[in-house]
C-alpha cells in the first residue's frame, strides 16, 4: 500500500511539474480556451475546421471516421462528403494523404499526429498556440510563434485570422529581443471574435479526439450517481433491518 501511495504522489507531482513547465514556457500567458465537450455544434464546427485547415498535414490515427460521426451526430454521408478528403473508408482511421517523402522535403520531417496533443499540451496551450503565429522573415517558412518560438510550421489559419506582426520589447542580457505583443496588421476573412470562436472550436474538437469516450462518460455519469444514491438508500434500509433485533 505504501508503494502504491508513493506512486500516486509521484504521478501527481509529475503532472504538476508538467503544467508548471508549460506555463513557464509560455511566459505565464496562456489564454483560457473555455472548452465545452457538451457543445455538439462546437465539436461539429471544430471537426470541419480541422479537416479543412489541419488534416492535410496532421493525422488523427487513433480516431475513426465512423466513431467521429457517431459521437458528433453526423451521418455517414455527411462525414464522407464533408470531412473525408483522402478517400478512406468510413470505418478507417483519420490519416493524411501527405507522403512521408514530400513531408521530409517540405518540412524536414513528417508532421506529428495530433490524436493526443490536447492530453499532452492541454487545451489552453493549444488555444493560445493557434492564436500566436506572426510573420517572421528570418524563419524558413516566414512564420514564427510567440508561444512556441522557432516553430517549424506556418500559420494554418492565416486566411481567417489575417497577417499578424510582433511588437518587440527591449533586448535581454544576451542582446535578443522577444515579441511582447502581437498585432493583426492585415485583417482576415472573419472578425477577431469569430476567429477566437473558430480556434476554440478546433481546440474543443482536439480535446474530444484525445478521449472520445469522455462524451459518453459524461452522459452516463448522472445515471451512475443516481444508481449509487439508490444503492446507498437500500444499504441503509438493509442495515436498519439487520440491527433492529439488536436494539
C-alpha positions as MATLAB code, in Angstrom:
seq = 'XXXXXXXXXXXXXXXXXXXXXXXXXXXXXXXXXXXXXXXXXXXXXXXXXXXXXXXXXXXXXXXXXXXXXXXXXXXXXXXXXXXXXXXXXXXXXXXXXXXXXXXXXXXXXXXXXXXXXXXXXXXXXXXXXXXXXXXXXXXXXXXXXXXXXXXXXXXXXXXXXXXXXXXXXXXXXXXXXXXXXXXXXXXXXXXXXXXXXXXXXXXXXXXXXXXXXXXXXXXXXXXXXXXXXXXXXXXXXXXXXXXXXXX';
ca = [
       0.000    0.000    0.000;
       2.851    2.366    0.830;
       4.386    1.803   -2.601;
       1.041    2.490   -4.260;
       0.650    5.786   -2.396;
       4.195    6.794   -3.312;
       3.476    6.018   -6.977;
       0.267    8.065   -6.879;
       2.002   11.022   -5.262;
       4.849   10.803   -7.776;
       2.376   10.824  -10.666;
       0.602   13.836   -9.227;
       3.915   15.649   -8.763;
       4.929   14.924  -12.353;
       1.601   16.270  -13.586;
       2.010   19.471  -11.587;
       5.576   19.910  -12.816;
       4.464   19.410  -16.432;
       1.761   22.044  -16.036;
       4.210   24.423  -14.420;
       6.737   23.851  -17.206;
       4.145   24.561  -19.894;
       3.093   27.732  -18.114;
       6.687   28.857  -17.661;
       7.489   28.175  -21.303;
       4.614   30.424  -22.319;
       5.718   33.217  -20.036;
       2.678   32.649  -17.863;
       0.394   33.980  -20.600;
      -1.784   31.035  -21.540;
      -5.260   32.118  -22.615;
      -8.338   30.270  -21.406;
      -9.861   28.083  -24.129;
     -13.190   27.698  -22.359;
     -13.887   24.299  -23.929;
     -17.261   22.598  -23.572;
     -17.438   18.997  -24.771;
     -21.217   19.038  -24.338;
     -21.488   21.674  -27.090;
     -22.097   19.400  -30.087;
     -22.365   22.328  -32.516;
     -18.883   23.477  -31.465;
     -17.492   19.979  -31.967;
     -19.047   19.783  -35.428;
     -17.613   23.157  -36.424;
     -14.249   22.160  -34.968;
     -14.234   18.931  -36.967;
     -14.973   20.826  -40.185;
     -12.269   23.411  -39.479;
      -9.721   20.766  -38.547;
     -10.377   18.712  -41.664;
     -10.153   21.765  -43.922;
      -7.145   23.507  -42.362;
      -5.151   20.888  -40.431;
      -5.778   17.376  -41.765;
      -3.689   17.968  -44.882;
      -0.582   17.510  -42.735;
      -1.705   16.155  -39.342;
      -3.415   12.807  -38.861;
      -5.686   11.598  -36.054;
      -4.706    7.944  -36.236;
      -6.483    6.968  -33.007;
      -9.854    8.243  -34.220;
     -12.066    6.624  -36.863;
     -14.407    8.474  -39.192;
     -17.263    6.234  -38.045;
     -16.629    6.965  -34.364;
     -16.445   10.696  -35.062;
     -19.701   10.589  -36.990;
     -21.477    8.670  -34.242;
     -20.233   10.887  -31.422;
     -20.850   14.185  -33.231;
     -24.306   13.288  -34.524;
     -23.300   13.154  -38.200;
     -24.495   10.703  -40.819;
     -22.095    8.572  -42.827;
     -22.951   10.617  -45.916;
     -22.180   13.906  -44.148;
     -18.839   12.610  -42.898;
     -17.742   11.121  -46.213;
     -18.779   14.138  -48.287;
     -17.639   16.947  -45.981;
     -14.896   15.588  -43.711;
     -13.118   12.852  -45.668;
     -10.609   14.192  -48.199;
      -8.341   11.147  -48.511;
     -10.736    8.564  -49.933;
     -10.512    6.437  -46.777;
     -13.337    4.069  -45.866;
     -15.870    5.104  -43.244;
     -14.533    2.666  -40.663;
     -10.866    3.614  -41.094;
      -8.692    5.923  -39.011;
      -8.104    9.534  -39.994;
      -4.785    9.543  -41.837;
      -3.270   12.113  -44.199;
      -2.625   11.873  -47.919;
       0.746   13.595  -47.435;
       3.562   11.276  -48.452;
       6.474   10.970  -45.975;
       8.949   11.808  -48.759;
       7.127   15.061  -49.542;
       6.893   15.932  -45.861;
      10.626   15.381  -45.471;
      11.289   17.616  -48.460;
       8.977   20.456  -47.467;
       9.123   20.408  -43.655;
      12.206   18.369  -42.792;
      10.090   15.655  -41.152;
       6.600   14.215  -41.092;
       4.188   16.482  -39.185;
       3.122   14.804  -35.924;
      -0.145   13.021  -35.325;
      -2.450   15.161  -33.171;
      -4.674   12.489  -31.638;
      -3.289   13.047  -28.138;
      -1.949   16.599  -28.432;
      -4.665   18.013  -26.178;
      -3.878   15.500  -23.432;
      -0.144   16.213  -23.717;
      -0.203   20.003  -24.010;
      -3.594   20.957  -22.608;
      -6.462   22.809  -24.255;
      -5.363   26.255  -23.048;
      -1.932   25.710  -24.608;
      -3.467   24.672  -27.944;
      -5.845   27.626  -27.958;
      -3.030   30.074  -27.236;
      -0.676   28.406  -29.732;
      -3.112   28.707  -32.643;
      -3.539   32.417  -31.915;
       0.181   33.167  -31.506;
       1.548   32.930  -35.057;
       3.195   36.021  -36.548;
       5.173   36.874  -39.672;
       8.924   36.499  -39.291;
      11.167   36.880  -42.345;
      14.074   35.249  -40.526;
      12.298   31.885  -40.432;
      12.459   29.423  -43.377;
       8.671   29.405  -43.845;
       8.213   33.048  -42.944;
       6.286   32.366  -39.729;
       7.087   32.182  -36.033;
       5.072   31.616  -32.879;
       5.175   33.618  -29.660;
       4.216   30.624  -27.513;
       6.449   28.133  -29.341;
       9.476   30.112  -30.622;
      11.066   28.966  -33.897;
       8.251   26.557  -34.662;
       8.758   24.716  -37.960;
       5.260   25.174  -39.389;
       3.340   28.079  -40.963;
       0.123   29.542  -39.646;
      -2.623   27.221  -40.944;
      -5.353   29.735  -40.106;
      -3.827   32.901  -41.571;
      -6.659   33.343  -44.071;
      -9.152   33.512  -41.213;
      -7.016   35.486  -38.762;
      -5.173   37.762  -41.161;
      -1.498   38.703  -41.066;
      -0.149   39.204  -37.568;
       3.081   41.020  -36.664;
       5.046   41.131  -33.446;
       5.942   44.185  -31.398;
       9.279   43.575  -29.674;
      10.485   44.621  -26.258;
      13.892   45.740  -25.085;
      16.896   43.427  -25.664;
      17.604   40.922  -22.898;
      21.021   40.187  -21.348;
      22.002   38.181  -24.421;
      21.018   41.056  -26.704;
      17.962   39.268  -28.085;
      14.592   40.923  -28.491;
      11.446   38.904  -27.864;
       7.888   39.667  -29.006;
       5.833   41.342  -26.295;
       2.523   41.563  -28.115;
       1.015   40.554  -31.437;
      -0.993   42.864  -33.689;
      -3.104   41.933  -36.712;
      -1.993   44.403  -39.392;
      -3.980   42.901  -42.260;
      -7.445   41.553  -41.298;
      -8.525   38.097  -42.368;
     -11.834   36.734  -43.594;
     -13.506   36.842  -40.178;
     -13.647   39.214  -37.223;
     -11.491   38.797  -34.125;
     -14.427   37.372  -32.171;
     -15.267   34.919  -34.945;
     -11.638   33.838  -35.198;
     -11.438   33.259  -31.439;
     -14.541   31.078  -31.674;
     -13.075   29.142  -34.608;
      -9.889   28.425  -32.629;
     -11.989   27.451  -29.612;
     -13.972   25.025  -31.798;
     -10.785   23.394  -33.134;
      -9.400   23.106  -29.606;
     -12.680   21.617  -28.419;
     -12.581   19.042  -31.218;
      -8.977   18.093  -30.452;
      -9.857   17.649  -26.778;
     -12.628   15.284  -27.866;
     -10.274   13.455  -30.274;
      -7.844   12.824  -27.405;
     -10.517   10.928  -25.459;
     -13.724   10.234  -27.407;
     -15.076    8.175  -24.500;
     -15.295   11.377  -22.441;
     -18.562   12.251  -24.185;
     -20.248    9.014  -23.151;
     -18.670    9.119  -19.715;
     -20.252   12.489  -19.034;
     -23.586   11.321  -20.444;
     -23.808    8.270  -18.170;
     -22.244    9.990  -15.164;
     -25.566   11.259  -13.826;
     -27.080    7.773  -14.050;
     -24.131    6.292  -12.173;
     -24.591    8.848   -9.408;
     -28.337    8.118   -9.213;
     -27.589    4.387   -9.046;
     -25.128    4.900   -6.184;
     -27.648    7.044   -4.304;
     -30.334    4.367   -4.700;
     -27.875    1.638   -3.685;
     -26.854    3.618   -0.604;
     -30.516    4.017    0.380;
     -31.140    0.268    0.010;
     -27.991   -0.475    2.019;
     -29.258    1.851    4.760;
     -32.621    0.070    4.869;
     -30.846   -3.292    4.998;
     -28.688   -2.091    7.886;
     -31.763   -0.912    9.776;
     -33.389   -4.326    9.280;
     -30.318   -6.242   10.499;
     -29.826   -4.072   13.604;
     -33.493   -3.886   14.595;
     -33.331   -7.010   16.799;
     -30.022   -5.943   18.378;
     -31.575   -2.760   19.755;
];
